[in-house]
Amino acid sequence: MTNPIAFKVPLYRDRTLYMEEHDDTHFYDAVHFHEEYQLTHIVEGRGTLVVGQNSYPFKPGDSYLFGRNLPHVFKKEGKRNSGAKKIRAHHFSIFFSGDALVAFLNQISESSPIHELLRCADLGLKLNKRQSARLLSKMKRFRHLDDFDKLLGLLYILEAISESTGHIALTTTEFQNLRFDEYGAQKMTEIFNFIESNHSKKISLSNIAGRFNMNPSSFCRFFKSRTQKTFSQFIIEIRVARACELIREGAHNATETCFESGFTNLSNFHRQFKNVIGMTPTQYKDSVSTFLA
């Protein structure tokens, strides 16, 4: 196996989970690991899943649960640009913090099946067909849920998976305590902490690259390889996450929210917010107000 690299999941301000929909012509193709659990459903695309030292074919409709620090990668069938018609690489993934979730579940005696599921996930699991078929509709609904409802939804999903049988273990060796890319993991943590602390200010590519002793092109390659996002995309998502936090607090109008979260004009703020969240700031505020009513 190629030496896995440390991947950084953008859990803003130690949030418990992060939802992602990836729809492109190729999957992220670097063998990687991360501290979070990962629940993934393949919508389109087929190829080879590499987990640890093992390889398996994957196809649309398959679902997987990967444990903490488990090296894995989805390698799409065929070349990226071959053929007249490009087959999509489309999947939904939920990344969630094991430490935060386990600390919460430790206080609930009824959660023992989920504890056992997470223990088994350290080896990687392919979910049975029944659970996989139900997972897609549940994950699609996540995009429109408040943070607390997302956490409840995740618990319901994990409970359903834990009560079902027929899941397939993907490895026989635990990778939980291995660290393959200490430099990358530490550097990405430092970069992420800097961005999170300074997102409301102007952060130029040249300035942040120089701060971490890289030239801009090297920084971009390093950052993209460990986040699957460009630096500008990452900044936008962090600022939108902060805007959501301000909206939920209810003490700021749209203009204040725009500038305090780091955007420099209202039109760009509204456009980027809708691109990331799927609704306008006003619609998001209304949805939060309805939830709290």
N, C-alpha and C positions, 0 to 999 in steps of 0.2 A: 504493500500500500504506500502511496505517496505520503510524505509526512503531513499530517493534518495541520491546518492553521487555526488560530483562535478567531472565532466569529463573535462580533458584538451585536447583541440584540438591543434595540433602542427602547429599553424600559425607562421611561421618563420618571425621574424622582422616585425611583424604587417602586414603581407600580408592580403589581403582581403578575399581570399578563399583557401580552401584545398580540394583536390580530393582524395578519397580513394576507392579502390576496395577490398572488403573482400570476400575471398573464402576459406571456412573451413568446418568443420563438425558441427559447432555450431555457434550461434550468441553470441555477447557480452551479458551476461545474468544478468547484474546488472542494477537495476532501476537507472537512472542517468539523469543529466541535464547539460547544458553547455550554455555559453553566445552566441554562434553562432547559426544561423539558420541552419537547416539540411534538405537537399533534398535527398531522398532515393528511389531507385528503387530495388525491390526484383526480382532477376533473378531465384534463386532456393531456396527452403525451404518453409515451411509453419508452422503455429502455431498460437500463440496469441500475439497480440500487446497490451501492456498496456500503456495508455496515461492518465496522471492524475489519476483520480479515475475510469476510464472506460477501458473496454477490448473489443477487436475486433479480429476476425480471420483474418489472412493475408495469402496470397498465391503468387506464382510466377506471375509476371506481375503487381503487385500492386505498387503504388508510393505514397509517403507521403512527406509533408512539415511540419516540426516542428519549432515552434517559439523559441525565446530565453527563456532559463531557464524553459522549459516545460519538466517535468519528463516523461520518456518513456523507454520502453525496448521491444525488440522482443524476445519472448520465443518460441523456436523451439518445434515443435510437437515431442513427444517421448523423450527417453533418449539418451544421447550423444553416448553411445557405444552399444546400443541395435541393434539387427538384423545383418544379414550377410552383407547386402549392406547398406552403410551409405549414407543418402541423404545429399547433399551439403547444406551449408548455404552461399549463394552467393548473394551479393548485391553491388551496386555502391552508394556512398554517396558524396555529395558536401556540405561542411560546409563553411559558409561565414559570415563575420562580418556585423551585422546589422548596427552598428554605422557608419562604413566607407561607406557602400553602401547608407544609408539614407542621409548622409552628401553630397554625390555626387549627388543623385537624387533630393535633395532639390533645386538644381540649374537648374533643367530641368522641365518645366511646363508640358511637355507631359508625365511625369512619374507617374502621379496620380494613374493610375490603378495598378502599381506595389506597390505604397505606401499602397493602400487598401489591396492588396494581403498579404503583410507582416503584416499588422494589423490583418487580419483574421488568419494568420499562428500562432499567439500567442495562439490560441485555438487548433492548430493542424489541418491539412487538409489531407484527402485522395483524391488524384486527380482523375478526371473522367477518364474513360477507354480510351478515345481518346488521351488525353495528356499523360497518362501513357504509351500507346503503342509507342508513338513517343520519349519518354524520353530516353530509353535505348541507341539507336544509337547516340543520341546527347552526352550522358555522356561518351560513349566509345571513342568518338573523343577527349574528353578533355585531355586524356593521352598524346596526341601528340601536344598539343598547347602550345605556349608561354604564359607567365603569363598574358600579356595584352589581348591576344586572348581568354584566359579562362574567363577573366572578361567580355568581350564582349559576349561570348557565354552564360554566366550566365544571362546577361541582356536579351538576346533573349529568353532564356528559360522562365524566369520570366514573360516577356511580353506575351508570348504565353499562359502561365498558367492563367495570370490575365485577358486575353480577353476571356477565356473559362468559361463555366458555368457547374454546376453539381458537383462541389467539395463538399465533406462532412466534416463538422466540427466534430472534435473528442471529444472535451470537451465543457463544458459550463462555466468553471471557468478559469480566467487568473492566471497563476502562475508566471508571469513575474517579480513580485516584491518580490517573496519568495526566501529565502536562506536556504536550508536544511542542508548544509554541509560547514559552514563557515571555519572551521579548514582545511578541505581537499582542498577547493578552494584556500585559502591563501597559504597553504603549497605547492601546486602544482605550483602556480604562482612563488613562491620563487625558487623552484627547476628548473623550466623552465628557469627563468631569469639567474640563475647561469650557467646552461648548455649552453645557448645561448651566454653568455659572455665569456665562457671558452672552447668552443667546439674545438678550435685549439690546446688545450693542452691535455695532458693525464689526463683523469678523471677516476680513478679506482672506482669500486663499493664500496669498503670499505671506501674510502675517502669521497665520496659524502654521503654515509649512515651516517658516523660519523658526518659530517658537519650538518646534519639535525636531529641529536640525535636519530638515529635508528641503529639497527644492520642490516647487509646486507640482511638477509632473510626477515625481516620486511619491509625494504625499497623496496625490489623487489615486495612483495605482494601489498604494498600500491601503488607503481608506476604502476604496471600492472592493478590494479583494476580501475585506473583513466585515463588510456591512451589506454588500450587494446594492449599495446606494451611492450616488454621487454625493460629494460634500454639500452641494447646494440643496439637494433633496433632503438630506439629513437635517440640515439647519431648519428648513421649512417645516418638517414634521415636529421638531422640538418646539418651534415657535407656535405651531397650531396646538400642540399639547398644552402649552402654557396658556394659550387663549381659552381653551376649553376649561381649564382650571379657574381662570378669572370669571368666565361666564357662569360657572356653577356657584362661585362665591356670591354673585349677584350685586356686587358693589361698584361695577364699572360699566359705563356705556360703551357703544361700539368703537368710538374714536379712542377712548382710553385703553380699551382692550387691544386694539390694533397696535398702538405705539408701545405699550408696556410689554407686549409679547415679542417685540422686536421688528415688526413690519414698519415700513416707512410711508406707506400710503394706503388709503382705505380700499381702493379698487383692487389692488394686488392682494390685500388681506382677505377680502371676500372671495376672490378667485381661488387662492391657495387653500383657504379653509374648506371650500366646497370640494376641491379636488381630493383632499385628504380625508375629510369626514363624510362626504357624500350629501351634505346639506349646508345651507347657508348658516352664518352665525345666529341669525334671528330664528331660523327653524330649530337650530340646536338649543337655543335658549328656551324656546317654547316646549321642546321635548323634555328638557330638564325640569321646567316648571310644572308640566303635567305629571311627571314622575313624583315630584315632591308634594303635589297637592293632596 
